[in-house]
Amino acid sequence: MGKKRIKRVVDEELLDAIFELEREWKQIESLMEKSMEPTFAGSNSEALAKAKYLFLLREARQRKLSAIRRI
């Protein structure tokens, strides 16, 4: 495999991970908003999912990726 093909595969995996983490973070955030008494563990899992999502977004920005090109 050539370098460009490997880069493209890794970039696609990165975008897939970003979209998956965004869904996970939004789902946890929604559950926490609807919860009568949000738990400490729930708050931690929401913060962790958000941090992972933002980290991958920064990585995508460094790689100059765009989700628009993916469509």
PDB file of N, CA, C, O and CB in Angstrom:
ATOM      1  N   MET A   1       0.842  -1.184   0.000  1.00  0.00           N
ATOM      2  CA  MET A   1       0.000   0.000   0.000  1.00  0.00           C
ATOM      3  C   MET A   1       0.884   1.244   0.000  1.00  0.00           C
ATOM      4  O   MET A   1       1.920   1.300   0.662  1.00  0.00           O
ATOM      5  CB  MET A   1      -0.956   0.000   1.220  1.00  0.00           C
ATOM      6  N   GLY A   2       0.440   2.230  -0.759  1.00  0.00           N
ATOM      7  CA  GLY A   2       1.167   3.486  -0.815  1.00  0.00           C
ATOM      8  C   GLY A   2       0.873   4.357   0.382  1.00  0.00           C
ATOM      9  O   GLY A   2      -0.090   4.127   1.114  1.00  0.00           O
ATOM     10  N   LYS A   3       1.715   5.367   0.579  1.00  0.00           N
ATOM     11  CA  LYS A   3       1.540   6.253   1.727  1.00  0.00           C
ATOM     12  C   LYS A   3       0.223   7.012   1.665  1.00  0.00           C
ATOM     13  O   LYS A   3      -0.435   7.207   2.687  1.00  0.00           O
ATOM     14  CB  LYS A   3       2.693   7.234   1.810  1.00  0.00           C
ATOM     15  N   LYS A   4      -0.165   7.443   0.459  1.00  0.00           N
ATOM     16  CA  LYS A   4      -1.420   8.196   0.337  1.00  0.00           C
ATOM     17  C   LYS A   4      -2.618   7.326   0.683  1.00  0.00           C
ATOM     18  O   LYS A   4      -3.561   7.789   1.324  1.00  0.00           O
ATOM     19  CB  LYS A   4      -1.575   8.756  -1.082  1.00  0.00           C
ATOM     20  N   ARG A   5      -2.582   6.069   0.261  1.00  0.00           N
ATOM     21  CA  ARG A   5      -3.697   5.170   0.553  1.00  0.00           C
ATOM     22  C   ARG A   5      -3.797   4.895   2.061  1.00  0.00           C
ATOM     23  O   ARG A   5      -4.891   4.870   2.626  1.00  0.00           O
ATOM     24  CB  ARG A   5      -3.534   3.845  -0.224  1.00  0.00           C
ATOM     25  N   ILE A   6      -2.651   4.693   2.695  1.00  0.00           N
ATOM     26  CA  ILE A   6      -2.640   4.453   4.141  1.00  0.00           C
ATOM     27  C   ILE A   6      -3.159   5.688   4.871  1.00  0.00           C
ATOM     28  O   ILE A   6      -3.958   5.567   5.800  1.00  0.00           O
ATOM     29  CB  ILE A   6      -1.210   4.091   4.632  1.00  0.00           C
ATOM     30  N   LYS A   7      -2.713   6.876   4.460  1.00  0.00           N
ATOM     31  CA  LYS A   7      -3.174   8.120   5.078  1.00  0.00           C
ATOM     32  C   LYS A   7      -4.683   8.268   4.924  1.00  0.00           C
ATOM     33  O   LYS A   7      -5.368   8.669   5.864  1.00  0.00           O
ATOM     34  CB  LYS A   7      -2.456   9.332   4.458  1.00  0.00           C
ATOM     35  N   ARG A   8      -5.200   7.945   3.743  1.00  0.00           N
ATOM     36  CA  ARG A   8      -6.636   8.061   3.505  1.00  0.00           C
ATOM     37  C   ARG A   8      -7.425   7.108   4.414  1.00  0.00           C
ATOM     38  O   ARG A   8      -8.469   7.476   4.953  1.00  0.00           O
ATOM     39  CB  ARG A   8      -6.954   7.771   2.029  1.00  0.00           C
ATOM     40  N   VAL A   9      -6.918   5.893   4.576  1.00  0.00           N
ATOM     41  CA  VAL A   9      -7.592   4.914   5.438  1.00  0.00           C
ATOM     42  C   VAL A   9      -7.589   5.403   6.891  1.00  0.00           C
ATOM     43  O   VAL A   9      -8.609   5.326   7.576  1.00  0.00           O
ATOM     44  CB  VAL A   9      -6.901   3.523   5.333  1.00  0.00           C
ATOM     45  N   VAL A  10      -6.445   5.904   7.353  1.00  0.00           N
ATOM     46  CA  VAL A  10      -6.349   6.397   8.733  1.00  0.00           C
ATOM     47  C   VAL A  10      -7.247   7.616   8.920  1.00  0.00           C
ATOM     48  O   VAL A  10      -7.901   7.757   9.954  1.00  0.00           O
ATOM     49  CB  VAL A  10      -4.883   6.751   9.090  1.00  0.00           C
ATOM     50  N   ASP A  11      -7.279   8.496   7.922  1.00  0.00           N
ATOM     51  CA  ASP A  11      -8.140   9.673   8.004  1.00  0.00           C
ATOM     52  C   ASP A  11      -9.613   9.274   8.096  1.00  0.00           C
ATOM     53  O   ASP A  11     -10.366   9.862   8.873  1.00  0.00           O
ATOM     54  CB  ASP A  11      -7.915  10.581   6.791  1.00  0.00           C
ATOM     55  N   GLU A  12     -10.025   8.286   7.316  1.00  0.00           N
ATOM     56  CA  GLU A  12     -11.415   7.816   7.372  1.00  0.00           C
ATOM     57  C   GLU A  12     -11.737   7.214   8.730  1.00  0.00           C
ATOM     58  O   GLU A  12     -12.822   7.433   9.270  1.00  0.00           O
ATOM     59  CB  GLU A  12     -11.679   6.785   6.270  1.00  0.00           C
ATOM     60  N   GLU A  13     -10.795   6.454   9.285  1.00  0.00           N
ATOM     61  CA  GLU A  13     -11.005   5.882  10.616  1.00  0.00           C
ATOM     62  C   GLU A  13     -11.117   6.982  11.669  1.00  0.00           C
ATOM     63  O   GLU A  13     -11.925   6.886  12.593  1.00  0.00           O
ATOM     64  CB  GLU A  13      -9.858   4.921  10.976  1.00  0.00           C
ATOM     65  N   LEU A  14     -10.300   8.026  11.523  1.00  0.00           N
ATOM     66  CA  LEU A  14     -10.357   9.154  12.450  1.00  0.00           C
ATOM     67  C   LEU A  14     -11.717   9.838  12.377  1.00  0.00           C
ATOM     68  O   LEU A  14     -12.310  10.145  13.411  1.00  0.00           O
ATOM     69  CB  LEU A  14      -9.236  10.162  12.144  1.00  0.00           C
ATOM     70  N   LEU A  15     -12.217  10.079  11.169  1.00  0.00           N
ATOM     71  CA  LEU A  15     -13.531  10.713  11.026  1.00  0.00           C
ATOM     72  C   LEU A  15     -14.641   9.833  11.593  1.00  0.00           C
ATOM     73  O   LEU A  15     -15.569  10.333  12.228  1.00  0.00           O
ATOM     74  CB  LEU A  15     -13.813  11.023   9.555  1.00  0.00           C
ATOM     75  N   ASP A  16     -14.548   8.520  11.363  1.00  0.00           N
ATOM     76  CA  ASP A  16     -15.543   7.603  11.939  1.00  0.00           C
ATOM     77  C   ASP A  16     -15.527   7.673  13.463  1.00  0.00           C
ATOM     78  O   ASP A  16     -16.579   7.694  14.102  1.00  0.00           O
ATOM     79  CB  ASP A  16     -15.280   6.156  11.473  1.00  0.00           C
ATOM     80  N   ALA A  17     -14.334   7.708  14.036  1.00  0.00           N
ATOM     81  CA  ALA A  17     -14.208   7.790  15.500  1.00  0.00           C
ATOM     82  C   ALA A  17     -14.770   9.110  16.018  1.00  0.00           C
ATOM     83  O   ALA A  17     -15.404   9.147  17.073  1.00  0.00           O
ATOM     84  CB  ALA A  17     -12.730   7.640  15.928  1.00  0.00           C
ATOM     85  N   ILE A  18     -14.539  10.190  15.279  1.00  0.00           N
ATOM     86  CA  ILE A  18     -15.069  11.493  15.698  1.00  0.00           C
ATOM     87  C   ILE A  18     -16.589  11.469  15.721  1.00  0.00           C
ATOM     88  O   ILE A  18     -17.204  11.912  16.691  1.00  0.00           O
ATOM     89  CB  ILE A  18     -14.571  12.610  14.761  1.00  0.00           C
ATOM     90  N   PHE A  19     -17.202  10.950  14.654  1.00  0.00           N
ATOM     91  CA  PHE A  19     -18.658  10.908  14.603  1.00  0.00           C
ATOM     92  C   PHE A  19     -19.238   9.999  15.685  1.00  0.00           C
ATOM     93  O   PHE A  19     -20.272  10.315  16.274  1.00  0.00           O
ATOM     94  CB  PHE A  19     -19.117  10.439  13.234  1.00  0.00           C
ATOM     95  N   GLU A  20     -18.575   8.873  15.948  1.00  0.00           N
ATOM     96  CA  GLU A  20     -19.035   7.951  16.989  1.00  0.00           C
ATOM     97  C   GLU A  20     -18.936   8.592  18.371  1.00  0.00           C
ATOM     98  O   GLU A  20     -19.864   8.480  19.172  1.00  0.00           O
ATOM     99  CB  GLU A  20     -18.218   6.648  16.952  1.00  0.00           C
ATOM    100  N   LEU A  21     -17.827   9.259  18.657  1.00  0.00           N
ATOM    101  CA  LEU A  21     -17.668   9.918  19.949  1.00  0.00           C
ATOM    102  C   LEU A  21     -18.640  11.084  20.108  1.00  0.00           C
ATOM    103  O   LEU A  21     -19.114  11.347  21.213  1.00  0.00           O
ATOM    104  CB  LEU A  21     -16.237  10.408  20.116  1.00  0.00           C
ATOM    105  N   GLU A  22     -18.936  11.775  19.026  1.00  0.00           N
ATOM    106  CA  GLU A  22     -19.906  12.867  19.108  1.00  0.00           C
ATOM    107  C   GLU A  22     -21.278  12.320  19.490  1.00  0.00           C
ATOM    108  O   GLU A  22     -21.963  12.886  20.342  1.00  0.00           O
ATOM    109  CB  GLU A  22     -19.984  13.634  17.764  1.00  0.00           C
ATOM    110  N   ARG A  23     -21.676  11.217  18.857  1.00  0.00           N
ATOM    111  CA  ARG A  23     -22.962  10.596  19.207  1.00  0.00           C
ATOM    112  C   ARG A  23     -22.979  10.164  20.665  1.00  0.00           C
ATOM    113  O   ARG A  23     -23.957  10.397  21.376  1.00  0.00           O
ATOM    114  CB  ARG A  23     -23.243   9.387  18.301  1.00  0.00           C
ATOM    115  N   GLU A  24     -21.892   9.532  21.113  1.00  0.00           N
ATOM    116  CA  GLU A  24     -21.801   9.069  22.496  1.00  0.00           C
ATOM    117  C   GLU A  24     -21.892  10.236  23.472  1.00  0.00           C
ATOM    118  O   GLU A  24     -22.630  10.176  24.455  1.00  0.00           O
ATOM    119  CB  GLU A  24     -20.498   8.299  22.717  1.00  0.00           C
ATOM    120  N   TRP A  25     -21.139  11.295  23.196  1.00  0.00           N
ATOM    121  CA  TRP A  25     -21.137  12.468  24.071  1.00  0.00           C
ATOM    122  C   TRP A  25     -22.516  13.113  24.124  1.00  0.00           C
ATOM    123  O   TRP A  25     -22.994  13.457  25.206  1.00  0.00           O
ATOM    124  CB  TRP A  25     -20.098  13.489  23.596  1.00  0.00           C
ATOM    125  N   LYS A  26     -23.160  13.282  22.980  1.00  0.00           N
ATOM    126  CA  LYS A  26     -24.493  13.906  22.943  1.00  0.00           C
ATOM    127  C   LYS A  26     -25.514  13.042  23.672  1.00  0.00           C
ATOM    128  O   LYS A  26     -26.410  13.568  24.332  1.00  0.00           O
ATOM    129  CB  LYS A  26     -24.945  14.140  21.485  1.00  0.00           C
ATOM    130  N   GLN A  27     -25.389  11.723  23.560  1.00  0.00           N
ATOM    131  CA  GLN A  27     -26.314  10.821  24.244  1.00  0.00           C
ATOM    132  C   GLN A  27     -26.151  10.941  25.762  1.00  0.00           C
ATOM    133  O   GLN A  27     -27.142  11.038  26.486  1.00  0.00           O
ATOM    134  CB  GLN A  27     -26.080   9.360  23.790  1.00  0.00           C
ATOM    135  N   ILE A  28     -24.920  10.934  26.237  1.00  0.00           N
ATOM    136  CA  ILE A  28     -24.664  11.065  27.681  1.00  0.00           C
ATOM    137  C   ILE A  28     -25.135  12.430  28.162  1.00  0.00           C
ATOM    138  O   ILE A  28     -25.741  12.542  29.228  1.00  0.00           O
ATOM    139  CB  ILE A  28     -23.153  10.870  28.002  1.00  0.00           C
ATOM    140  N   GLU A  29     -24.858  13.465  27.380  1.00  0.00           N
ATOM    141  CA  GLU A  29     -25.277  14.818  27.745  1.00  0.00           C
ATOM    142  C   GLU A  29     -26.801  14.905  27.861  1.00  0.00           C
ATOM    143  O   GLU A  29     -27.326  15.535  28.779  1.00  0.00           O
ATOM    144  CB  GLU A  29     -24.764  15.835  26.708  1.00  0.00           C
ATOM    145  N   SER A  30     -27.500  14.271  26.929  1.00  0.00           N
ATOM    146  CA  SER A  30     -28.962  14.267  26.966  1.00  0.00           C
ATOM    147  C   SER A  30     -29.482  13.540  28.207  1.00  0.00           C
ATOM    148  O   SER A  30     -30.422  14.000  28.854  1.00  0.00           O
ATOM    149  CB  SER A  30     -29.523  13.612  25.700  1.00  0.00           C
ATOM    150  N   LEU A  31     -28.865  12.410  28.530  1.00  0.00           N
ATOM    151  CA  LEU A  31     -29.272  11.667  29.724  1.00  0.00           C
ATOM    152  C   LEU A  31     -29.040  12.482  30.993  1.00  0.00           C
ATOM    153  O   LEU A  31     -29.862  12.465  31.909  1.00  0.00           O
ATOM    154  CB  LEU A  31     -28.513  10.343  29.809  1.00  0.00           C
ATOM    155  N   MET A  32     -27.926  13.188  31.040  1.00  0.00           N
ATOM    156  CA  MET A  32     -27.615  13.993  32.213  1.00  0.00           C
ATOM    157  C   MET A  32     -28.591  15.161  32.357  1.00  0.00           C
ATOM    158  O   MET A  32     -28.966  15.519  33.474  1.00  0.00           O
ATOM    159  CB  MET A  32     -26.181  14.510  32.132  1.00  0.00           C
ATOM    160  N   GLU A  33     -28.999  15.752  31.246  1.00  0.00           N
ATOM    161  CA  GLU A  33     -29.953  16.860  31.295  1.00  0.00           C
ATOM    162  C   GLU A  33     -31.321  16.392  31.775  1.00  0.00           C
ATOM    163  O   GLU A  33     -32.018  17.123  32.480  1.00  0.00           O
ATOM    164  CB  GLU A  33     -30.079  17.514  29.918  1.00  0.00           C
ATOM    165  N   LYS A  34     -31.709  15.172  31.396  1.00  0.00           N
ATOM    166  CA  LYS A  34     -33.024  14.641  31.762  1.00  0.00           C
ATOM    167  C   LYS A  34     -33.042  14.036  33.165  1.00  0.00           C
ATOM    168  O   LYS A  34     -34.109  13.781  33.724  1.00  0.00           O
ATOM    169  CB  LYS A  34     -33.457  13.594  30.752  1.00  0.00           C
ATOM    170  N   SER A  35     -31.868  13.810  33.724  1.00  0.00           N
ATOM    171  CA  SER A  35     -31.761  13.164  35.024  1.00  0.00           C
ATOM    172  C   SER A  35     -32.197  14.114  36.144  1.00  0.00           C
ATOM    173  O   SER A  35     -31.881  15.303  36.135  1.00  0.00           O
ATOM    174  CB  SER A  35     -30.323  12.685  35.262  1.00  0.00           C
ATOM    175  N   MET A  36     -32.924  13.556  37.096  1.00  0.00           N
ATOM    176  CA  MET A  36     -33.356  14.344  38.257  1.00  0.00           C
ATOM    177  C   MET A  36     -32.166  14.660  39.155  1.00  0.00           C
ATOM    178  O   MET A  36     -32.006  15.791  39.614  1.00  0.00           O
ATOM    179  CB  MET A  36     -34.444  13.589  39.057  1.00  0.00           C
ATOM    180  N   GLU A  37     -31.333  13.652  39.401  1.00  0.00           N
ATOM    181  CA  GLU A  37     -30.143  13.828  40.227  1.00  0.00           C
ATOM    182  C   GLU A  37     -28.946  13.262  39.473  1.00  0.00           C
ATOM    183  O   GLU A  37     -28.650  12.072  39.578  1.00  0.00           O
ATOM    184  CB  GLU A  37     -30.309  13.135  41.621  1.00  0.00           C
ATOM    185  N   PRO A  38     -28.256  14.112  38.712  1.00  0.00           N
ATOM    186  CA  PRO A  38     -27.091  13.618  37.970  1.00  0.00           C
ATOM    187  C   PRO A  38     -26.022  13.084  38.925  1.00  0.00           C
ATOM    188  O   PRO A  38     -25.720  13.708  39.942  1.00  0.00           O
ATOM    189  CB  PRO A  38     -26.503  14.737  37.088  1.00  0.00           C
ATOM    190  N   THR A  39     -25.462  11.945  38.594  1.00  0.00           N
ATOM    191  CA  THR A  39     -24.453  11.328  39.451  1.00  0.00           C
ATOM    192  C   THR A  39     -23.063  11.838  39.101  1.00  0.00           C
ATOM    193  O   THR A  39     -22.835  12.394  38.027  1.00  0.00           O
ATOM    194  CB  THR A  39     -24.504   9.801  39.327  1.00  0.00           C
ATOM    195  N   PHE A  40     -22.155  11.636  40.021  1.00  0.00           N
ATOM    196  CA  PHE A  40     -20.760  12.020  39.804  1.00  0.00           C
ATOM    197  C   PHE A  40     -20.164  11.202  38.668  1.00  0.00           C
ATOM    198  O   PHE A  40     -19.416  11.729  37.843  1.00  0.00           O
ATOM    199  CB  PHE A  40     -19.932  11.832  41.094  1.00  0.00           C
ATOM    200  N   ALA A  41     -20.494   9.915  38.625  1.00  0.00           N
ATOM    201  CA  ALA A  41     -19.980   9.038  37.571  1.00  0.00           C
ATOM    202  C   ALA A  41     -20.517   9.470  36.206  1.00  0.00           C
ATOM    203  O   ALA A  41     -19.798   9.421  35.208  1.00  0.00           O
ATOM    204  CB  ALA A  41     -20.361   7.568  37.856  1.00  0.00           C
ATOM    205  N   GLY A  42     -21.770   9.889  36.167  1.00  0.00           N
ATOM    206  CA  GLY A  42     -22.347  10.368  34.915  1.00  0.00           C
ATOM    207  C   GLY A  42     -21.671  11.632  34.427  1.00  0.00           C
ATOM    208  O   GLY A  42     -21.408  11.793  33.235  1.00  0.00           O
ATOM    209  N   SER A  43     -21.395  12.528  35.360  1.00  0.00           N
ATOM    210  CA  SER A  43     -20.694  13.759  35.006  1.00  0.00           C
ATOM    211  C   SER A  43     -19.289  13.463  34.503  1.00  0.00           C
ATOM    212  O   SER A  43     -18.814  14.086  33.553  1.00  0.00           O
ATOM    213  CB  SER A  43     -20.634  14.704  36.205  1.00  0.00           C
ATOM    214  N   ASN A  44     -18.625  12.502  35.151  1.00  0.00           N
ATOM    215  CA  ASN A  44     -17.284  12.120  34.715  1.00  0.00           C
ATOM    216  C   ASN A  44     -17.293  11.506  33.328  1.00  0.00           C
ATOM    217  O   ASN A  44     -16.433  11.819  32.505  1.00  0.00           O
ATOM    218  CB  ASN A  44     -16.672  11.149  35.700  1.00  0.00           C
ATOM    219  N   SER A  45     -18.266  10.625  33.057  1.00  0.00           N
ATOM    220  CA  SER A  45     -18.309   9.985  31.745  1.00  0.00           C
ATOM    221  C   SER A  45     -18.642  11.008  30.655  1.00  0.00           C
ATOM    222  O   SER A  45     -18.150  10.898  29.532  1.00  0.00           O
ATOM    223  CB  SER A  45     -19.343   8.841  31.739  1.00  0.00           C
ATOM    224  N   GLU A  46     -19.472  11.996  30.979  1.00  0.00           N
ATOM    225  CA  GLU A  46     -19.774  13.058  30.011  1.00  0.00           C
ATOM    226  C   GLU A  46     -18.522  13.891  29.722  1.00  0.00           C
ATOM    227  O   GLU A  46     -18.228  14.195  28.566  1.00  0.00           O
ATOM    228  CB  GLU A  46     -20.913  13.969  30.539  1.00  0.00           C
ATOM    229  N   ALA A  47     -17.798  14.252  30.759  1.00  0.00           N
ATOM    230  CA  ALA A  47     -16.578  15.048  30.589  1.00  0.00           C
ATOM    231  C   ALA A  47     -15.519  14.267  29.807  1.00  0.00           C
ATOM    232  O   ALA A  47     -14.815  14.839  28.975  1.00  0.00           O
ATOM    233  CB  ALA A  47     -16.017  15.473  31.961  1.00  0.00           C
ATOM    234  N   LEU A  48     -15.408  12.982  30.068  1.00  0.00           N
ATOM    235  CA  LEU A  48     -14.437  12.151  29.368  1.00  0.00           C
ATOM    236  C   LEU A  48     -14.786  12.030  27.885  1.00  0.00           C
ATOM    237  O   LEU A  48     -13.910  12.149  27.028  1.00  0.00           O
ATOM    238  CB  LEU A  48     -14.366  10.764  30.011  1.00  0.00           C
ATOM    239  N   ALA A  49     -16.058  11.794  27.583  1.00  0.00           N
ATOM    240  CA  ALA A  49     -16.483  11.684  26.188  1.00  0.00           C
ATOM    241  C   ALA A  49     -16.249  13.001  25.449  1.00  0.00           C
ATOM    242  O   ALA A  49     -15.816  13.002  24.296  1.00  0.00           O
ATOM    243  CB  ALA A  49     -17.968  11.282  26.106  1.00  0.00           C
ATOM    244  N   LYS A  50     -16.535  14.119  26.115  1.00  0.00           N
ATOM    245  CA  LYS A  50     -16.319  15.428  25.497  1.00  0.00           C
ATOM    246  C   LYS A  50     -14.836  15.664  25.248  1.00  0.00           C
ATOM    247  O   LYS A  50     -14.461  16.167  24.188  1.00  0.00           O
ATOM    248  CB  LYS A  50     -16.894  16.547  26.382  1.00  0.00           C
ATOM    249  N   ALA A  51     -13.989  15.310  26.207  1.00  0.00           N
ATOM    250  CA  ALA A  51     -12.549  15.504  26.061  1.00  0.00           C
ATOM    251  C   ALA A  51     -11.990  14.660  24.913  1.00  0.00           C
ATOM    252  O   ALA A  51     -11.155  15.133  24.142  1.00  0.00           O
ATOM    253  CB  ALA A  51     -11.832  15.156  27.370  1.00  0.00           C
ATOM    254  N   LYS A  52     -12.448  13.417  24.802  1.00  0.00           N
ATOM    255  CA  LYS A  52     -12.003  12.558  23.701  1.00  0.00           C
ATOM    256  C   LYS A  52     -12.425  13.147  22.360  1.00  0.00           C
ATOM    257  O   LYS A  52     -11.639  13.177  21.413  1.00  0.00           O
ATOM    258  CB  LYS A  52     -12.571  11.133  23.858  1.00  0.00           C
ATOM    259  N   TYR A  53     -13.664  13.612  22.285  1.00  0.00           N
ATOM    260  CA  TYR A  53     -14.192  14.198  21.062  1.00  0.00           C
ATOM    261  C   TYR A  53     -13.379  15.429  20.646  1.00  0.00           C
ATOM    262  O   TYR A  53     -12.994  15.561  19.485  1.00  0.00           O
ATOM    263  CB  TYR A  53     -15.666  14.573  21.250  1.00  0.00           C
ATOM    264  N   LEU A  54     -13.126  16.320  21.595  1.00  0.00           N
ATOM    265  CA  LEU A  54     -12.381  17.533  21.278  1.00  0.00           C
ATOM    266  C   LEU A  54     -10.928  17.221  20.903  1.00  0.00           C
ATOM    267  O   LEU A  54     -10.348  17.895  20.052  1.00  0.00           O
ATOM    268  CB  LEU A  54     -12.420  18.497  22.465  1.00  0.00           C
ATOM    269  N   PHE A  55     -10.343  16.204  21.534  1.00  0.00           N
ATOM    270  CA  PHE A  55      -8.990  15.801  21.183  1.00  0.00           C
ATOM    271  C   PHE A  55      -8.926  15.321  19.736  1.00  0.00           C
ATOM    272  O   PHE A  55      -8.022  15.700  18.990  1.00  0.00           O
ATOM    273  CB  PHE A  55      -8.499  14.703  22.130  1.00  0.00           C
ATOM    274  N   LEU A  56      -9.886  14.488  19.343  1.00  0.00           N
ATOM    275  CA  LEU A  56      -9.895  13.991  17.967  1.00  0.00           C
ATOM    276  C   LEU A  56     -10.187  15.100  16.970  1.00  0.00           C
ATOM    277  O   LEU A  56      -9.685  15.073  15.847  1.00  0.00           O
ATOM    278  CB  LEU A  56     -10.920  12.879  17.815  1.00  0.00           C
ATOM    279  N   LEU A  57     -10.995  16.074  17.370  1.00  0.00           N
ATOM    280  CA  LEU A  57     -11.236  17.218  16.487  1.00  0.00           C
ATOM    281  C   LEU A  57      -9.944  18.003  16.245  1.00  0.00           C
ATOM    282  O   LEU A  57      -9.668  18.430  15.124  1.00  0.00           O
ATOM    283  CB  LEU A  57     -12.315  18.143  17.087  1.00  0.00           C
ATOM    284  N   ARG A  58      -9.166  18.186  17.297  1.00  0.00           N
ATOM    285  CA  ARG A  58      -7.880  18.886  17.131  1.00  0.00           C
ATOM    286  C   ARG A  58      -6.951  18.102  16.213  1.00  0.00           C
ATOM    287  O   ARG A  58      -6.255  18.686  15.382  1.00  0.00           O
ATOM    288  CB  ARG A  58      -7.202  19.108  18.500  1.00  0.00           C
ATOM    289  N   GLU A  59      -6.939  16.787  16.362  1.00  0.00           N
ATOM    290  CA  GLU A  59      -6.115  15.945  15.498  1.00  0.00           C
ATOM    291  C   GLU A  59      -6.565  16.066  14.042  1.00  0.00           C
ATOM    292  O   GLU A  59      -5.732  16.145  13.138  1.00  0.00           O
ATOM    293  CB  GLU A  59      -6.178  14.475  15.957  1.00  0.00           C
ATOM    294  N   ALA A  60      -7.864  16.079  13.816  1.00  0.00           N
ATOM    295  CA  ALA A  60      -8.386  16.225  12.457  1.00  0.00           C
ATOM    296  C   ALA A  60      -8.020  17.591  11.884  1.00  0.00           C
ATOM    297  O   ALA A  60      -7.712  17.706  10.698  1.00  0.00           O
ATOM    298  CB  ALA A  60      -9.915  16.034  12.441  1.00  0.00           C
ATOM    299  N   ARG A  61      -8.051  18.605  12.707  1.00  0.00           N
ATOM    300  CA  ARG A  61      -7.688  19.948  12.251  1.00  0.00           C
ATOM    301  C   ARG A  61      -6.211  19.994  11.862  1.00  0.00           C
ATOM    302  O   ARG A  61      -5.852  20.621  10.866  1.00  0.00           O
ATOM    303  CB  ARG A  61      -7.989  20.996  13.347  1.00  0.00           C
ATOM    304  N   GLN A  62      -5.363  19.340  12.638  1.00  0.00           N
ATOM    305  CA  GLN A  62      -3.939  19.296  12.313  1.00  0.00           C
ATOM    306  C   GLN A  62      -3.693  18.558  11.001  1.00  0.00           C
ATOM    307  O   GLN A  62      -2.794  18.914  10.238  1.00  0.00           O
ATOM    308  CB  GLN A  62      -3.156  18.627  13.445  1.00  0.00           C
ATOM    309  N   ARG A  63      -4.502  17.525  10.744  1.00  0.00           N
ATOM    310  CA  ARG A  63      -4.371  16.768   9.508  1.00  0.00           C
ATOM    311  C   ARG A  63      -5.084  17.444   8.343  1.00  0.00           C
ATOM    312  O   ARG A  63      -5.042  16.953   7.215  1.00  0.00           O
ATOM    313  CB  ARG A  63      -4.913  15.372   9.699  1.00  0.00           C
ATOM    314  N   LYS A  64      -5.741  18.577   8.620  1.00  0.00           N
ATOM    315  CA  LYS A  64      -6.481  19.347   7.631  1.00  0.00           C
ATOM    316  C   LYS A  64      -7.591  18.498   6.982  1.00  0.00           C
ATOM    317  O   LYS A  64      -7.782  18.507   5.766  1.00  0.00           O
ATOM    318  CB  LYS A  64      -5.521  19.882   6.556  1.00  0.00           C
ATOM    319  N   LEU A  65      -8.317  17.761   7.855  1.00  0.00           N
ATOM    320  CA  LEU A  65      -9.436  16.943   7.401  1.00  0.00           C
ATOM    321  C   LEU A  65     -10.722  17.741   7.407  1.00  0.00           C
ATOM    322  O   LEU A  65     -10.897  18.668   8.198  1.00  0.00           O
ATOM    323  CB  LEU A  65      -9.585  15.702   8.274  1.00  0.00           C
ATOM    324  N   SER A  66     -11.611  17.366   6.520  1.00  0.00           N
ATOM    325  CA  SER A  66     -12.929  17.981   6.480  1.00  0.00           C
ATOM    326  C   SER A  66     -13.961  16.879   6.304  1.00  0.00           C
ATOM    327  O   SER A  66     -13.796  15.985   5.474  1.00  0.00           O
ATOM    328  CB  SER A  66     -13.030  19.038   5.336  1.00  0.00           C
ATOM    329  N   ALA A  67     -15.013  16.952   7.084  1.00  0.00           N
ATOM    330  CA  ALA A  67     -16.078  15.960   6.972  1.00  0.00           C
ATOM    331  C   ALA A  67     -16.876  16.179   5.688  1.00  0.00           C
ATOM    332  O   ALA A  67     -17.563  15.267   5.227  1.00  0.00           O
ATOM    333  CB  ALA A  67     -17.007  16.023   8.199  1.00  0.00           C
ATOM    334  N   ILE A  68     -16.795  17.360   5.115  1.00  0.00           N
ATOM    335  CA  ILE A  68     -17.523  17.645   3.879  1.00  0.00           C
ATOM    336  C   ILE A  68     -16.959  16.824   2.731  1.00  0.00           C
ATOM    337  O   ILE A  68     -17.712  16.356   1.877  1.00  0.00           O
ATOM    338  CB  ILE A  68     -17.459  19.144   3.543  1.00  0.00           C
ATOM    339  N   ARG A  69     -15.654  16.646   2.701  1.00  0.00           N
ATOM    340  CA  ARG A  69     -15.031  15.841   1.645  1.00  0.00           C
ATOM    341  C   ARG A  69     -15.472  14.382   1.709  1.00  0.00           C
ATOM    342  O   ARG A  69     -15.442  13.671   0.704  1.00  0.00           O
ATOM    343  CB  ARG A  69     -13.511  15.926   1.748  1.00  0.00           C
ATOM    344  N   ARG A  70     -15.871  13.953   2.867  1.00  0.00           N
ATOM    345  CA  ARG A  70     -16.229  12.552   3.102  1.00  0.00           C
ATOM    346  C   ARG A  70     -17.537  12.174   2.414  1.00  0.00           C
ATOM    347  O   ARG A  70     -17.726  11.012   2.054  1.00  0.00           O
ATOM    348  CB  ARG A  70     -16.338  12.283   4.598  1.00  0.00           C
ATOM    349  N   ILE A  71     -18.430  13.117   2.227  1.00  0.00           N
ATOM    350  CA  ILE A  71     -19.766  12.833   1.692  1.00  0.00           C
ATOM    351  C   ILE A  71     -19.725  12.508   0.228  1.00  0.00           C
ATOM    352  O   ILE A  71     -20.766  12.244  -0.374  1.00  0.00           O
ATOM    353  CB  ILE A  71     -20.688  13.999   1.921  1.00  0.00           C
TER     354      ILE A  71
END
